[in-house]
Amino acid sequence: MIGELPYRPCVGVVLTNADGRVFAGERIDTPGAWQMPQGGIDRGEAPRAAALRELWEETGVMPGDVRVEAETAGWVTYDLPPELQGKVWKGRYRGQRQKWFRVLLTAPDSAIDITRPPREFSRWQWMAPEALLAAIVPFKRATYEAVLAELL
């Protein structure tokens, strides 16, 4: 039955700094789990607009503080692991179908504010891409590898 469920339409943001490091936030609900900003696309919302909205909601970074530099050619999908199926997103989706954007922070690091409610991250840091891949939850690792290989 899970295999018949749709994928949740979603965007992800590879926020980079001038040194080529990638923003990673530690999930407030899962200590030790790091990820890049991501979230659902609202009905009628374009993926690029959703990416900039999600970036602002999760990091406080305004659209004027970044430059969108690239996006994935297609959509990237992943399935939830069996222990999360039926529990996440009220059981309506089997996983996510994501469009990813590489975005350069053109403002100082002080533009980042992860304390805005509803808070998703307990802390953040700039990471080298390979360090981020080592810190990501295992079921998202293949997705992150593909996205970083395409966009960086």
N, CA, C and O atoms as a GROMACS GRO file, in nm:
protein
  608
    1MET      N    1   0.082  -0.120   0.000
    1MET     CA    2   0.000   0.000   0.000
    1MET      C    3   0.087   0.127   0.000
    1MET      O    4   0.052   0.224  -0.067
    2ILE      N    5   0.198   0.127   0.073
    2ILE     CA    6   0.283   0.246   0.080
    2ILE      C    7   0.332   0.284  -0.059
    2ILE      O    8   0.339   0.402  -0.093
    3GLY      N    9   0.368   0.184  -0.140
    3GLY     CA   10   0.419   0.209  -0.274
    3GLY      C   11   0.319   0.277  -0.366
    3GLY      O   12   0.357   0.330  -0.470
    4GLU      N   13   0.192   0.275  -0.329
    4GLU     CA   14   0.089   0.340  -0.410
    4GLU      C   15   0.066   0.485  -0.371
    4GLU      O   16  -0.002   0.559  -0.442
    5LEU      N   17   0.122   0.527  -0.259
    5LEU     CA   18   0.106   0.666  -0.215
    5LEU      C   19   0.188   0.759  -0.303
    5LEU      O   20   0.290   0.719  -0.360
    6PRO      N   21   0.145   0.885  -0.315
    6PRO     CA   22   0.222   0.982  -0.394
    6PRO      C   23   0.343   1.033  -0.316
    6PRO      O   24   0.356   1.010  -0.195
    7TYR      N   25   0.430   1.102  -0.388
    7TYR     CA   26   0.541   1.172  -0.324
    7TYR      C   27   0.496   1.313  -0.287
    7TYR      O   28   0.417   1.374  -0.360
    8ARG      N   29   0.545   1.362  -0.176
    8ARG     CA   30   0.515   1.499  -0.133
    8ARG      C   31   0.598   1.596  -0.217
    8ARG      O   32   0.721   1.584  -0.222
    9PRO      N   33   0.534   1.693  -0.284
    9PRO     CA   34   0.610   1.792  -0.361
    9PRO      C   35   0.687   1.884  -0.266
    9PRO      O   36   0.630   1.938  -0.171
   10CYS      N   37   0.815   1.900  -0.293
   10CYS     CA   38   0.903   1.965  -0.197
   10CYS      C   39   1.017   2.035  -0.269
   10CYS      O   40   1.048   2.005  -0.384
   11VAL      N   41   1.079   2.129  -0.201
   11VAL     CA   42   1.199   2.196  -0.250
   11VAL      C   43   1.309   2.182  -0.145
   11VAL      O   44   1.282   2.159  -0.027
   12GLY      N   45   1.432   2.196  -0.191
   12GLY     CA   46   1.546   2.197  -0.102
   12GLY      C   47   1.641   2.307  -0.144
   12GLY      O   48   1.645   2.346  -0.261
   13VAL      N   49   1.717   2.358  -0.047
   13VAL     CA   50   1.808   2.469  -0.073
   13VAL      C   51   1.949   2.432  -0.028
   13VAL      O   52   1.973   2.400   0.088
   14VAL      N   53   2.042   2.438  -0.122
   14VAL     CA   54   2.184   2.423  -0.092
   14VAL      C   55   2.235   2.565  -0.076
   14VAL      O   56   2.276   2.628  -0.174
   15LEU      N   57   2.233   2.616   0.047
   15LEU     CA   58   2.279   2.751   0.076
   15LEU      C   59   2.430   2.745   0.095
   15LEU      O   60   2.480   2.675   0.183
   16THR      N   61   2.503   2.820   0.012
   16THR     CA   62   2.648   2.818   0.019
   16THR      C   63   2.700   2.957   0.057
   16THR      O   64   2.632   3.058   0.040
   17ASN      N   65   2.822   2.958   0.109
   17ASN     CA   66   2.889   3.085   0.135
   17ASN      C   67   3.000   3.105   0.031
   17ASN      O   68   3.021   3.019  -0.055
   18ALA      N   69   3.069   3.216   0.039
   18ALA     CA   70   3.173   3.248  -0.060
   18ALA      C   71   3.288   3.149  -0.057
   18ALA      O   72   3.362   3.138  -0.155
   19ASP      N   73   3.305   3.076   0.053
   19ASP     CA   74   3.412   2.977   0.065
   19ASP      C   75   3.372   2.839   0.012
   19ASP      O   76   3.451   2.746   0.018
   20GLY      N   77   3.248   2.826  -0.039
   20GLY     CA   78   3.202   2.698  -0.092
   20GLY      C   79   3.150   2.602   0.012
   20GLY      O   80   3.125   2.485  -0.017
   21ARG      N   81   3.136   2.651   0.135
   21ARG     CA   82   3.079   2.566   0.240
   21ARG      C   83   2.926   2.571   0.231
   21ARG      O   84   2.869   2.664   0.175
   22VAL      N   85   2.862   2.470   0.288
   22VAL     CA   86   2.717   2.453   0.278
   22VAL      C   87   2.654   2.468   0.416
   22VAL      O   88   2.704   2.414   0.514
   23PHE      N   89   2.543   2.544   0.422
   23PHE     CA   90   2.467   2.559   0.546
   23PHE      C   91   2.408   2.423   0.584
   23PHE      O   92   2.351   2.353   0.500
   24ALA      N   93   2.422   2.387   0.711
   24ALA     CA   94   2.358   2.268   0.766
   24ALA      C   95   2.299   2.304   0.901
   24ALA      O   96   2.364   2.368   0.983
   25GLY      N   97   2.176   2.262   0.922
   25GLY     CA   98   2.110   2.283   1.050
   25GLY      C   99   2.086   2.151   1.120
   25GLY      O  100   2.049   2.052   1.056
   26GLU      N  101   2.106   2.150   1.251
   26GLU     CA  102   2.076   2.030   1.329
   26GLU      C  103   1.929   2.033   1.366
   26GLU      O  104   1.882   2.130   1.427
   27ARG      N  105   1.856   1.930   1.329
   27ARG     CA  106   1.712   1.927   1.354
   27ARG      C  107   1.683   1.934   1.504
   27ARG      O  108   1.741   1.860   1.583
   28ILE      N  109   1.593   2.023   1.540
   28ILE     CA  110   1.559   2.040   1.682
   28ILE      C  111   1.488   1.917   1.736
   28ILE      O  112   1.499   1.887   1.855
   29ASP      N  113   1.414   1.845   1.650
   29ASP     CA  114   1.339   1.727   1.693
   29ASP      C  115   1.420   1.598   1.685
   29ASP      O  116   1.374   1.493   1.730
   30THR      N  117   1.540   1.605   1.626
   30THR     CA  118   1.624   1.486   1.611
   30THR      C  119   1.770   1.524   1.631
   30THR      O  120   1.844   1.539   1.534
   31PRO      N  121   1.812   1.541   1.756
   31PRO     CA  122   1.952   1.579   1.781
   31PRO      C  123   2.049   1.485   1.709
   31PRO      O  124   2.032   1.363   1.710
   32GLY      N  125   2.150   1.545   1.648
   32GLY     CA  126   2.248   1.468   1.574
   32GLY      C  127   2.216   1.454   1.427
   32GLY      O  128   2.301   1.410   1.349
   33ALA      N  129   2.095   1.490   1.388
   33ALA     CA  130   2.055   1.482   1.247
   33ALA      C  131   2.066   1.621   1.184
   33ALA      O  132   1.998   1.715   1.225
   34TRP      N  133   2.152   1.632   1.085
   34TRP     CA  134   2.177   1.759   1.017
   34TRP      C  135   2.112   1.755   0.880
   34TRP      O  136   2.103   1.649   0.818
   35GLN      N  137   2.067   1.870   0.833
   35GLN     CA  138   2.011   1.876   0.699
   35GLN      C  139   2.019   2.018   0.644
   35GLN      O  140   2.045   2.114   0.717
   36MET      N  141   1.994   2.029   0.515
   36MET     CA  142   1.983   2.158   0.450
   36MET      C  143   1.837   2.202   0.456
   36MET      O  144   1.750   2.118   0.478
   37PRO      N  145   1.809   2.330   0.439
   37PRO     CA  146   1.670   2.377   0.441
   37PRO      C  147   1.588   2.309   0.332
   37PRO      O  148   1.633   2.295   0.218
   38GLN      N  149   1.469   2.269   0.367
   38GLN     CA  150   1.378   2.207   0.270
   38GLN      C  151   1.237   2.213   0.324
   38GLN      O  152   1.216   2.232   0.444
   39GLY      N  153   1.141   2.198   0.235
   39GLY     CA  154   1.003   2.198   0.279
   39GLY      C  155   0.907   2.186   0.163
   39GLY      O  156   0.946   2.186   0.047
   40GLY      N  157   0.780   2.174   0.197
   40GLY     CA  158   0.677   2.150   0.098
   40GLY      C  159   0.647   2.271   0.010
   40GLY      O  160   0.670   2.386   0.047
   41ILE      N  161   0.595   2.239  -0.107
   41ILE     CA  162   0.551   2.342  -0.202
   41ILE      C  163   0.401   2.362  -0.180
   41ILE      O  164   0.324   2.266  -0.186
   42ASP      N  165   0.360   2.484  -0.156
   42ASP     CA  166   0.218   2.514  -0.138
   42ASP      C  167   0.145   2.505  -0.272
   42ASP      O  168   0.206   2.523  -0.378
   43ARG      N  169   0.017   2.477  -0.267
   43ARG     CA  170  -0.065   2.466  -0.388
   43ARG      C  171  -0.053   2.596  -0.469
   43ARG      O  172  -0.073   2.706  -0.416
   44GLY      N  173  -0.021   2.582  -0.598
   44GLY     CA  174  -0.009   2.696  -0.687
   44GLY      C  175   0.124   2.771  -0.678
   44GLY      O  176   0.144   2.868  -0.750
   45GLU      N  177   0.212   2.727  -0.592
   45GLU     CA  178   0.341   2.795  -0.571
   45GLU      C  179   0.446   2.738  -0.667
   45GLU      O  180   0.456   2.617  -0.684
   46ALA      N  181   0.525   2.825  -0.728
   46ALA     CA  182   0.634   2.781  -0.813
   46ALA      C  183   0.749   2.729  -0.726
   46ALA      O  184   0.770   2.780  -0.616
   47PRO      N  185   0.823   2.629  -0.774
   47PRO     CA  186   0.932   2.574  -0.693
   47PRO      C  187   1.035   2.677  -0.646
   47PRO      O  188   1.077   2.674  -0.531
   48ARG      N  189   1.076   2.768  -0.733
   48ARG     CA  190   1.175   2.869  -0.693
   48ARG      C  191   1.121   2.958  -0.582
   48ARG      O  192   1.192   2.988  -0.486
   49ALA      N  193   0.996   2.999  -0.593
   49ALA     CA  194   0.933   3.081  -0.488
   49ALA      C  195   0.924   3.002  -0.358
   49ALA      O  196   0.947   3.056  -0.250
   50ALA      N  197   0.891   2.874  -0.368
   50ALA     CA  198   0.884   2.788  -0.249
   50ALA      C  199   1.021   2.776  -0.183
   50ALA      O  200   1.032   2.777  -0.060
   51ALA      N  201   1.126   2.763  -0.264
   51ALA     CA  202   1.262   2.751  -0.210
   51ALA      C  203   1.301   2.877  -0.132
   51ALA      O  204   1.355   2.868  -0.022
   52LEU      N  205   1.273   2.992  -0.188
   52LEU     CA  206   1.307   3.118  -0.119
   52LEU      C  207   1.222   3.136   0.007
   52LEU      O  208   1.270   3.187   0.107
   53ARG      N  209   1.095   3.094   0.002
   53ARG     CA  210   1.009   3.102   0.121
   53ARG      C  211   1.061   3.008   0.230
   53ARG      O  212   1.073   3.049   0.345
   54GLU      N  213   1.091   2.885   0.194
   54GLU     CA  214   1.142   2.789   0.292
   54GLU      C  215   1.275   2.835   0.351
   54GLU      O  216   1.298   2.821   0.471
   55LEU      N  217   1.360   2.891   0.267
   55LEU     CA  218   1.487   2.943   0.316
   55LEU      C  219   1.463   3.050   0.422
   55LEU      O  220   1.527   3.049   0.527
   56TRP      N  221   1.372   3.141   0.394
   56TRP     CA  222   1.340   3.247   0.489
   56TRP      C  223   1.278   3.190   0.617
   56TRP      O  224   1.316   3.228   0.728
   57GLU      N  225   1.182   3.097   0.602
   57GLU     CA  226   1.116   3.041   0.720
   57GLU      C  227   1.212   2.966   0.812
   57GLU      O  228   1.200   2.975   0.934
   58GLU      N  229   1.308   2.894   0.754
   58GLU     CA  230   1.395   2.808   0.834
   58GLU      C  231   1.524   2.875   0.878
   58GLU      O  232   1.585   2.835   0.978
   59THR      N  233   1.568   2.978   0.804
   59THR     CA  234   1.697   3.040   0.837
   59THR      C  235   1.689   3.190   0.860
   59THR      O  236   1.786   3.250   0.907
   60GLY      N  237   1.576   3.252   0.829
   60GLY     CA  238   1.563   3.397   0.842
   60GLY      C  239   1.628   3.474   0.729
   60GLY      O  240   1.623   3.597   0.728
   61VAL      N  241   1.690   3.404   0.634
   61VAL     CA  242   1.759   3.470   0.522
   61VAL      C  243   1.655   3.519   0.421
   61VAL      O  244   1.573   3.442   0.372
   62MET      N  245   1.662   3.647   0.392
   62MET     CA  246   1.567   3.711   0.300
   62MET      C  247   1.610   3.688   0.154
   62MET      O  248   1.729   3.672   0.127
   63PRO      N  249   1.514   3.686   0.061
   63PRO     CA  250   1.549   3.668  -0.080
   63PRO      C  251   1.652   3.769  -0.132
   63PRO      O  252   1.732   3.735  -0.219
   64GLY      N  253   1.652   3.890  -0.080
   64GLY     CA  254   1.749   3.990  -0.123
   64GLY      C  255   1.890   3.966  -0.072
   64GLY      O  256   1.984   4.034  -0.113
   65ASP      N  257   1.905   3.868   0.018
   65ASP     CA  258   2.036   3.836   0.075
   65ASP      C  259   2.104   3.718   0.005
   65ASP      O  260   2.209   3.672   0.048
   66VAL      N  261   2.042   3.670  -0.103
   66VAL     CA  262   2.096   3.554  -0.173
   66VAL      C  263   2.089   3.574  -0.324
   66VAL      O  264   2.018   3.662  -0.374
   67ARG      N  265   2.164   3.491  -0.394
   67ARG     CA  266   2.156   3.484  -0.540
   67ARG      C  267   2.135   3.337  -0.577
   67ARG      O  268   2.217   3.252  -0.542
   68VAL      N  269   2.025   3.308  -0.647
   68VAL     CA  270   1.999   3.171  -0.694
   68VAL      C  271   2.094   3.146  -0.811
   68VAL      O  272   2.094   3.218  -0.910
   69GLU      N  273   2.176   3.042  -0.798
   69GLU     CA  274   2.278   3.015  -0.898
   69GLU      C  275   2.252   2.893  -0.985
   69GLU      O  276   2.303   2.885  -1.097
   70ALA      N  277   2.174   2.797  -0.935
   70ALA     CA  278   2.149   2.676  -1.013
   70ALA      C  279   2.030   2.601  -0.954
   70ALA      O  280   1.990   2.626  -0.840
   71GLU      N  281   1.976   2.510  -1.033
   71GLU     CA  282   1.871   2.420  -0.984
   71GLU      C  283   1.890   2.284  -1.049
   71GLU      O  284   1.948   2.273  -1.157
   72THR      N  285   1.840   2.182  -0.983
   72THR     CA  286   1.852   2.048  -1.040
   72THR      C  287   1.773   2.043  -1.171
   72THR      O  288   1.669   2.107  -1.185
   73ALA      N  289   1.825   1.967  -1.266
   73ALA     CA  290   1.761   1.957  -1.397
   73ALA      C  291   1.623   1.892  -1.385
   73ALA      O  292   1.531   1.929  -1.457
   74GLY      N  293   1.611   1.799  -1.295
   74GLY     CA  294   1.484   1.730  -1.276
   74GLY      C  295   1.448   1.724  -1.130
   74GLY      O  296   1.502   1.797  -1.047
   75TRP      N  297   1.356   1.636  -1.099
   75TRP     CA  298   1.311   1.617  -0.962
   75TRP      C  299   1.384   1.497  -0.903
   75TRP      O  300   1.411   1.399  -0.972
   76VAL      N  301   1.415   1.506  -0.775
   76VAL     CA  302   1.484   1.399  -0.703
   76VAL      C  303   1.384   1.340  -0.604
   76VAL      O  304   1.318   1.414  -0.531
   77THR      N  305   1.372   1.208  -0.600
   77THR     CA  306   1.278   1.145  -0.507
   77THR      C  307   1.350   1.056  -0.407
   77THR      O  308   1.458   1.003  -0.434
   78TYR      N  309   1.288   1.042  -0.292
   78TYR     CA  310   1.332   0.940  -0.196
   78TYR      C  311   1.212   0.888  -0.121
   78TYR      O  312   1.114   0.960  -0.101
   79ASP      N  313   1.220   0.762  -0.080
   79ASP     CA  314   1.116   0.699   0.000
   79ASP      C  315   1.155   0.705   0.147
   79ASP      O  316   1.272   0.696   0.183
   80LEU      N  317   1.054   0.719   0.230
   80LEU     CA  318   1.079   0.713   0.374
   80LEU      C  319   1.119   0.571   0.413
   80LEU      O  320   1.075   0.476   0.350
   81PRO      N  321   1.203   0.556   0.516
   81PRO     CA  322   1.235   0.422   0.563
   81PRO      C  323   1.111   0.358   0.627
   81PRO      O  324   1.021   0.430   0.671
   82PRO      N  325   1.107   0.226   0.633
   82PRO     CA  326   0.988   0.157   0.685
   82PRO      C  327   0.941   0.206   0.822
   82PRO      O  328   0.821   0.213   0.848
   83GLU      N  329   1.036   0.241   0.912
   83GLU     CA  330   0.996   0.284   1.046
   83GLU      C  331   0.924   0.419   1.048
   83GLU      O  332   0.860   0.452   1.148
   84LEU      N  333   0.935   0.496   0.942
   84LEU     CA  334   0.867   0.627   0.935
   84LEU      C  335   0.744   0.626   0.845
   84LEU      O  336   0.662   0.718   0.850
   85GLN      N  337   0.730   0.522   0.764
   85GLN     CA  338   0.615   0.516   0.674
   85GLN      C  339   0.485   0.510   0.754
   85GLN      O  340   0.474   0.437   0.852
   86GLY      N  341   0.389   0.588   0.710
   86GLY     CA  342   0.260   0.593   0.779
   86GLY      C  343   0.259   0.684   0.900
   86GLY      O  344   0.152   0.704   0.959
   87LYS      N  345   0.374   0.739   0.940
   87LYS     CA  346   0.382   0.825   1.058
   87LYS      C  347   0.408   0.970   1.021
   87LYS      O  348   0.351   1.061   1.082
   88VAL      N  349   0.493   0.993   0.923
   88VAL     CA  350   0.530   1.127   0.880
   88VAL      C  351   0.425   1.179   0.782
   88VAL      O  352   0.372   1.102   0.702
   89TRP      N  353   0.395   1.306   0.788
   89TRP     CA  354   0.297   1.373   0.700
   89TRP      C  355   0.161   1.304   0.705
   89TRP      O  356   0.090   1.295   0.604
   90LYS      N  357   0.125   1.257   0.824
   90LYS     CA  358  -0.004   1.192   0.849
   90LYS      C  359  -0.027   1.071   0.759
   90LYS      O  360  -0.142   1.034   0.732
   91GLY      N  361   0.081   1.010   0.714
   91GLY     CA  362   0.071   0.888   0.634
   91GLY      C  363   0.023   0.909   0.492
   91GLY      O  364  -0.012   0.812   0.424
   92ARG      N  365   0.021   1.034   0.445
   92ARG     CA  366  -0.033   1.062   0.310
   92ARG      C  367   0.068   1.043   0.199
   92ARG      O  368   0.029   1.035   0.082
   93TYR      N  369   0.198   1.036   0.230
   93TYR     CA  370   0.302   1.030   0.127
   93TYR      C  371   0.401   0.918   0.155
   93TYR      O  372   0.426   0.882   0.271
   94ARG      N  373   0.457   0.864   0.049
   94ARG     CA  374   0.559   0.758   0.062
   94ARG      C  375   0.698   0.815   0.079
   94ARG      O  376   0.789   0.745   0.125
   95GLY      N  377   0.716   0.941   0.044
   95GLY     CA  378   0.845   1.009   0.050
   95GLY      C  379   0.831   1.146  -0.012
   95GLY      O  380   0.723   1.204  -0.013
   96GLN      N  381   0.941   1.198  -0.062
   96GLN     CA  382   0.937   1.332  -0.120
   96GLN      C  383   0.990   1.333  -0.263
   96GLN      O  384   1.078   1.255  -0.300
   97ARG      N  385   0.933   1.424  -0.341
   97ARG     CA  386   0.977   1.455  -0.477
   97ARG      C  387   1.026   1.599  -0.469
   97ARG      O  388   0.947   1.691  -0.448
   98GLN      N  389   1.157   1.618  -0.486
   98GLN     CA  390   1.217   1.747  -0.457
   98GLN      C  391   1.284   1.813  -0.577
   98GLN      O  392   1.344   1.746  -0.662
   99LYS      N  393   1.273   1.944  -0.583
   99LYS     CA  394   1.349   2.029  -0.675
   99LYS      C  395   1.444   2.106  -0.586
   99LYS      O  396   1.402   2.171  -0.491
  100TRP      N  397   1.574   2.099  -0.618
  100TRP     CA  398   1.677   2.162  -0.536
  100TRP      C  399   1.737   2.284  -0.605
  100TRP      O  400   1.750   2.287  -0.727
  101PHE      N  401   1.773   2.383  -0.524
  101PHE     CA  402   1.832   2.508  -0.572
  101PHE      C  403   1.962   2.536  -0.498
  101PHE      O  404   1.968   2.522  -0.376
  102ARG      N  405   2.067   2.574  -0.572
  102ARG     CA  406   2.190   2.622  -0.509
  102ARG      C  407   2.180   2.773  -0.499
  102ARG      O  408   2.158   2.842  -0.599
  103VAL      N  409   2.198   2.823  -0.378
  103VAL     CA  410   2.178   2.964  -0.348
  103VAL      C  411   2.302   3.015  -0.275
  103VAL      O  412   2.346   2.954  -0.178
  104LEU      N  413   2.357   3.126  -0.321
  104LEU     CA  414   2.474   3.186  -0.257
  104LEU      C  415   2.431   3.296  -0.162
  104LEU      O  416   2.356   3.387  -0.200
  105LEU      N  417   2.477   3.289  -0.038
  105LEU     CA  418   2.451   3.395   0.059
  105LEU      C  419   2.540   3.515   0.024
  105LEU      O  420   2.663   3.504   0.025
  106THR      N  421   2.478   3.628  -0.008
  106THR     CA  422   2.553   3.748  -0.043
  106THR      C  423   2.558   3.847   0.073
  106THR      O  424   2.623   3.951   0.063
  107ALA      N  425   2.491   3.816   0.182
  107ALA     CA  426   2.489   3.899   0.302
  107ALA      C  427   2.584   3.837   0.405
  107ALA      O  428   2.630   3.725   0.387
  108PRO      N  429   2.613   3.909   0.513
  108PRO     CA  430   2.696   3.851   0.620
  108PRO      C  431   2.623   3.734   0.689
  108PRO      O  432   2.501   3.722   0.680
  109ASP      N  433   2.700   3.651   0.757
  109ASP     CA  434   2.641   3.539   0.831
  109ASP      C  435   2.535   3.585   0.931
  109ASP      O  436   2.446   3.508   0.966
  110SER      N  437   2.545   3.708   0.976
  110SER     CA  438   2.447   3.760   1.074
  110SER      C  439   2.306   3.765   1.016
  110SER      O  440   2.210   3.784   1.091
  111ALA      N  441   2.290   3.750   0.885
  111ALA     CA  442   2.157   3.744   0.824
  111ALA      C  443   2.085   3.613   0.858
  111ALA      O  444   1.964   3.603   0.843
  112ILE      N  445   2.160   3.515   0.905
  112ILE     CA  446   2.102   3.385   0.940
  112ILE      C  447   2.047   3.392   1.082
  112ILE      O  448   2.118   3.427   1.176
  113ASP      N  449   1.919   3.358   1.095
  113ASP     CA  450   1.852   3.358   1.226
  113ASP      C  451   1.761   3.235   1.232
  113ASP      O  452   1.651   3.236   1.178
  114ILE      N  453   1.808   3.130   1.299
  114ILE     CA  454   1.730   3.005   1.308
  114ILE      C  455   1.634   3.005   1.426
  114ILE      O  456   1.572   2.902   1.454
  115THR      N  457   1.620   3.118   1.496
  115THR     CA  458   1.536   3.121   1.616
  115THR      C  459   1.390   3.159   1.587
  115THR      O  460   1.307   3.160   1.677
  116ARG      N  461   1.360   3.190   1.461
  116ARG     CA  462   1.223   3.229   1.427
  116ARG      C  463   1.128   3.109   1.443
  116ARG      O  464   1.163   2.999   1.400
  117PRO      N  465   1.012   3.127   1.504
  117PRO     CA  466   0.917   3.015   1.516
  117PRO      C  467   0.845   2.990   1.382
  117PRO      O  468   0.826   3.084   1.305
  118PRO      N  469   0.806   2.869   1.354
  118PRO     CA  470   0.834   2.748   1.433
  118PRO      C  471   0.976   2.701   1.405
  118PRO      O  472   1.012   2.671   1.292
  119ARG      N  473   1.053   2.695   1.506
  119ARG     CA  474   1.196   2.667   1.495
  119ARG      C  475   1.219   2.522   1.451
  119ARG      O  476   1.162   2.429   1.508
  120GLU      N  477   1.304   2.504   1.350
  120GLU     CA  478   1.335   2.370   1.300
  120GLU      C  479   1.474   2.322   1.341
  120GLU      O  480   1.497   2.202   1.356
  121PHE      N  481   1.566   2.418   1.360
  121PHE     CA  482   1.705   2.382   1.388
  121PHE      C  483   1.747   2.431   1.527
  121PHE      O  484   1.710   2.541   1.569
  122SER      N  485   1.824   2.349   1.597
  122SER     CA  486   1.875   2.388   1.728
  122SER      C  487   2.006   2.466   1.714
  122SER      O  488   2.037   2.551   1.797
  123ARG      N  489   2.082   2.436   1.609
  123ARG     CA  490   2.206   2.509   1.580
  123ARG      C  491   2.238   2.489   1.432
  123ARG      O  492   2.178   2.405   1.364
  124TRP      N  493   2.332   2.569   1.385
  124TRP     CA  494   2.371   2.558   1.245
  124TRP      C  495   2.521   2.580   1.232
  124TRP      O  496   2.586   2.631   1.323
  125GLN      N  497   2.573   2.540   1.117
  125GLN     CA  498   2.713   2.564   1.086
  125GLN      C  499   2.735   2.552   0.936
  125GLN      O  500   2.656   2.491   0.863
  126TRP      N  501   2.846   2.612   0.891
  126TRP     CA  502   2.890   2.593   0.754
  126TRP      C  503   2.969   2.463   0.752
  126TRP      O  504   3.058   2.444   0.836
  127MET      N  505   2.939   2.374   0.659
  127MET     CA  506   3.009   2.246   0.650
  127MET      C  507   3.067   2.228   0.510
  127MET      O  508   3.013   2.277   0.412
  128ALA      N  509   3.177   2.157   0.504
  128ALA     CA  510   3.227   2.110   0.376
  128ALA      C  511   3.126   2.007   0.326
  128ALA      O  512   3.069   1.934   0.407
  129PRO      N  513   3.104   1.998   0.195
  129PRO     CA  514   3.005   1.902   0.143
  129PRO      C  515   3.024   1.760   0.193
  129PRO      O  516   2.927   1.692   0.226
  130GLU      N  517   3.149   1.714   0.200
  130GLU     CA  518   3.173   1.576   0.245
  130GLU      C  519   3.137   1.558   0.393
  130GLU      O  520   3.094   1.450   0.433
  131ALA      N  521   3.155   1.662   0.474
  131ALA     CA  522   3.116   1.654   0.616
  131ALA      C  523   2.965   1.649   0.629
  131ALA      O  524   2.912   1.578   0.715
  132LEU      N  525   2.896   1.724   0.546
  132LEU     CA  526   2.750   1.721   0.548
  132LEU      C  527   2.700   1.582   0.512
  132LEU      O  528   2.608   1.530   0.577
  133LEU      N  529   2.758   1.521   0.411
  133LEU     CA  530   2.716   1.386   0.372
  133LEU      C  531   2.737   1.286   0.485
  133LEU      O  532   2.658   1.193   0.501
  134ALA      N  533   2.841   1.305   0.565
  134ALA     CA  534   2.866   1.215   0.677
  134ALA      C  535   2.767   1.239   0.791
  134ALA      O  536   2.742   1.148   0.871
  135ALA      N  537   2.710   1.360   0.800
  135ALA     CA  538   2.623   1.396   0.912
  135ALA      C  539   2.474   1.376   0.883
  135ALA      O  540   2.393   1.380   0.975
  136ILE      N  541   2.438   1.356   0.757
  136ILE     CA  542   2.297   1.347   0.720
  136ILE      C  543   2.240   1.212   0.765
  136ILE      O  544   2.312   1.114   0.776
  137VAL      N  545   2.109   1.209   0.790
  137VAL     CA  546   2.045   1.082   0.825
  137VAL      C  547   2.063   0.986   0.708
  137VAL      O  548   2.055   1.027   0.592
  138PRO      N  549   2.087   0.859   0.736
  138PRO     CA  550   2.121   0.764   0.629
  138PRO      C  551   2.019   0.757   0.514
  138PRO      O  552   2.060   0.742   0.399
  139PHE      N  553   1.890   0.767   0.542
  139PHE     CA  554   1.794   0.750   0.434
  139PHE      C  555   1.790   0.867   0.336
  139PHE      O  556   1.731   0.856   0.229
  140LYS      N  557   1.853   0.980   0.372
  140LYS     CA  558   1.861   1.094   0.280
  140LYS      C  559   1.999   1.105   0.213
  140LYS      O  560   2.019   1.191   0.128
  141ARG      N  561   2.092   1.020   0.250
  141ARG     CA  562   2.230   1.034   0.202
  141ARG      C  563   2.239   1.025   0.049
  141ARG      O  564   2.308   1.107  -0.012
  142ALA      N  565   2.174   0.929  -0.012
  142ALA     CA  566   2.182   0.914  -0.159
  142ALA      C  567   2.125   1.038  -0.228
  142ALA      O  568   2.178   1.081  -0.330
  143THR      N  569   2.019   1.093  -0.173
  143THR     CA  570   1.961   1.215  -0.229
  143THR      C  571   2.061   1.330  -0.220
  143THR      O  572   2.084   1.400  -0.318
  144TYR      N  573   2.120   1.348  -0.104
  144TYR     CA  574   2.217   1.456  -0.085
  144TYR      C  575   2.339   1.437  -0.176
  144TYR      O  576   2.391   1.534  -0.231
  145GLU      N  577   2.385   1.313  -0.190
  145GLU     CA  578   2.500   1.287  -0.278
  145GLU      C  579   2.467   1.330  -0.421
  145GLU      O  580   2.548   1.397  -0.486
  146ALA      N  581   2.348   1.293  -0.469
  146ALA     CA  582   2.308   1.328  -0.606
  146ALA      C  583   2.294   1.478  -0.623
  146ALA      O  584   2.339   1.534  -0.723
  147VAL      N  585   2.231   1.544  -0.526
  147VAL     CA  586   2.208   1.688  -0.535
  147VAL      C  587   2.340   1.765  -0.531
  147VAL      O  588   2.362   1.854  -0.612
  148LEU      N  589   2.427   1.730  -0.438
  148LEU     CA  590   2.555   1.799  -0.428
  148LEU      C  591   2.642   1.774  -0.550
  148LEU      O  592   2.712   1.864  -0.596
  149ALA      N  593   2.638   1.652  -0.603
  149ALA     CA  594   2.717   1.621  -0.724
  149ALA      C  595   2.669   1.705  -0.842
  149ALA      O  596   2.750   1.749  -0.924
  150GLU      N  597   2.539   1.727  -0.851
  150GLU     CA  598   2.485   1.805  -0.963
  150GLU      C  599   2.504   1.955  -0.946
  150GLU      O  600   2.533   2.026  -1.042
  151LEU      N  601   2.488   2.005  -0.824
  151LEU     CA  602   2.484   2.150  -0.804
  151LEU      C  603   2.616   2.215  -0.761
  151LEU      O  604   2.632   2.336  -0.776
  152LEU      N  605   2.709   2.138  -0.707
  152LEU     CA  606   2.835   2.200  -0.662
  152LEU      C  607   2.948   2.178  -0.760
  152LEU      O  608   3.060   2.224  -0.737
   0.00000   0.00000   0.00000
